[in-house]
Amino acid sequence: MTTTRTTAQWQAADAAHFLHPFTDFQGLAKKGARIITSADGIYLRDSDGHRILDAMSGLWCVNVGYGQQALVDAATRQLKELPFYNAFFQTATPPAIELAEMLAEVSPPQFQHVFFAGSGSEGNDTVVRMVRRYWDLLGQPERQVIISRHNAYHGSTMAGASLGGMSGMHAQGGLPIPGIVHIEQPYWWEHGRPKGLSRDEFGLVAARWLEDKILEIGADKVAAFIGEPIQGAGGVIIPPATYWPEVQRICDRYGVLLVSDEVICGFGRTGRWFGCETMGSRPDLMTFAKGVTSGYIPLGGVMVGERIARVLIEKGGEFNHGYTYSGHPVACAVALANLKLIREQRLVEHVHDDVGPHLAKAYEALRDHPLVGDAETCGLMGAILLVKDKARGTAFDEAVEIGMVCRGHCFREGLIMRAVGDRMIIAPPLVITRTQIDEMVVLIRRCLDLTLADAKAAGWLA
Ligand SMILES: *Cc1c(COP(=O)(O)O)cnc(C)c1O
C-alpha cells in the first residue's frame, strides 16, 4: 500500500472507480466495500483493524495460508532474474518446465502433460478447444457436445460461463454458447430426499441422468462430460459416494471424455492431491487454478491425460490456442514454491488424517442445532443447510434470505463464511490447526444462535 486513508476514503474511491466482479454496483456503492488490508495465517485484517477468521481461504485459493515467506521469496527471485518470457515461439523458461514436471508428479498417473493458462476460466476455455480438437483429429468431428450440470461453476469467460450451470449468468450475454448442454446436479436435498431415496441410491440415479442425456443426443455426438468433484460455488454439494464411480462407468461405456474441474478440489482440499482421487474417477483432463499458487499470483491450466496428449502430439500439427501468460515464469515459480511447501509440510496428509476428520466431528455436533437441517464435510470443505423446520426438513421462505442474515452475523463476529442460498459454506486454509477449527466452530455456532434469535423475533419460523 502506498498511501494510508480512512475506511470512508477508501470506500468513496472504490465506489467512484472500481467495478467489482459479481456485484450489484449501486448496492455496494451505497453500503461501502469492506477493505481488507493485510493477512497472516488464517486471519485477515480490515481497514478498521478488525481481525477476521477467513474460513473461505480468500476465494477457495489460499491453501497454504497467508504470509508464507517461501512464496514471496520465489516471486522476488524470479522477478529479478526473468520477470517474463513467453512460450509461444519454441521457447521455454526453467520455472515453467519444472512446474510441468512437478504437476505430472503429483497428479494421477494418466497425466504427464500440462497446458498453462492464466486462470480457471481460461483453463476451461482450453478444455473446450482441446476436446473438440481431439475428436477432430480422430476423424469424429461430429463429437462436439459437452455435457455439464445445472448449478455447476466453471468460470466466467464465454466458455467457462457456458459450461457452468448458473442461470443468472446464462441470462446475461446470450449463453450458453452452442454445443453445451446441462443435466441436473447430484443434490440429494433437491432431487433425492423428496423421492425418498437413500443418498447412495440417489447417487446412481443422478449419474444415470448423464447416460440418459448421452443416449438422447447420440453417443457419437458427445465429446465430453465436465464436473467439479464437489461443486464449490454451487454450495459445496458433496455427491453421494456412488455418483462418480457410476459417472466413470458411463463415460467409459460410451467413450466420452471425462473432465474433472479441480480448480477448488485440487491441491489437498479434499484430503488427497485431487478431488477425483477422493471421489473415485479417472479423468482425461483436469482443470486447475486457485490452490496451485495458493492465490498468491494468478495461474491456471489443464492437466492433459495421455489418451488426449498422444493424439495431440502425434497426429496434431499446430494447436492454434494459447495465452500470452501460458507458463508465466513468475507465476510458475510461485506455484513450484507452493507445491513444495504443501509437500514439505505434509498438508495433504494433515487434511486427510488430522484436521479433516476433526472438522467432520465438529460438524456432526452442529447437527443438533435447531436451524441445521444438514451439516456435512469432505476434507476441508463444509456446508450447513439452514432449515425452518428441522423435523420436516422444510426450507425457509426464499424472501427471508436466511443465508444472508447468517452471513451478516458472521461478518460482525469476525468470521468469513459464505452463503449460497440456504447453505452456509466454508473452505478454510489447509494449514488450519485443530485449535483454530474449534475457534471457528464456536464462531459458527454463535452466528447460528444469532440467526435463530432473528428468525424467532421476526416470525420466520412460523
Ligand atoms: C473459480 C473456479 C473457476 C474459475 O476460475 P477463475 O480463476 O476465476 O477463472 C472454474 N472452476 C471452478 C470449479 C472454480 O471454482
The ligand as an SDF file (V2000), in Angstrom:
LIG
                    3D

 15 15  0  0  0  0  0  0  0  0999 V2000
  -13.1650  -20.3820   -9.5050 C   0  0  0  0  0  0  0  0  0  0  0  0
  -13.4950  -21.5090  -10.4000 C   0  0  0  0  0  0  0  0  0  0  0  0
  -13.2650  -21.4460  -11.7850 C   0  0  0  0  0  0  0  0  0  0  0  0
  -12.8220  -20.1880  -12.4610 C   0  0  0  0  0  0  0  0  0  0  0  0
  -11.5390  -19.8100  -12.1070 O   0  0  0  0  0  0  0  0  0  0  0  0
  -11.0820  -18.2860  -12.3630 P   0  0  0  0  0  0  0  0  0  0  0  0
   -9.6420  -18.3170  -11.9620 O   0  0  0  0  0  0  0  0  0  0  0  0
  -11.9530  -17.4220  -11.5270 O   0  0  0  0  0  0  0  0  0  0  0  0
  -11.2640  -18.0230  -13.8030 O   0  0  0  0  0  0  0  0  0  0  0  0
  -13.5050  -22.5680  -12.5370 C   0  0  0  0  0  0  0  0  0  0  0  0
  -13.9400  -23.6950  -11.9770 N   0  0  0  0  0  0  0  0  0  0  0  0
  -14.1860  -23.7920  -10.6640 C   0  0  0  0  0  0  0  0  0  0  0  0
  -14.6500  -25.0950  -10.0960 C   0  0  0  0  0  0  0  0  0  0  0  0
  -13.9970  -22.6960   -9.8270 C   0  0  0  0  0  0  0  0  0  0  0  0
  -14.2800  -22.7640   -8.5270 O   0  0  0  0  0  0  0  0  0  0  0  0
  1  2  1  0
  2  3  1  0
  2 14  2  0
  3  4  1  0
  3 10  2  0
  4  5  1  0
  5  6  1  0
  6  7  2  0
  6  8  1  0
  6  9  1  0
 10 11  1  0
 11 12  2  0
 12 13  1  0
 12 14  1  0
 14 15  1  0
M  END
$$$$
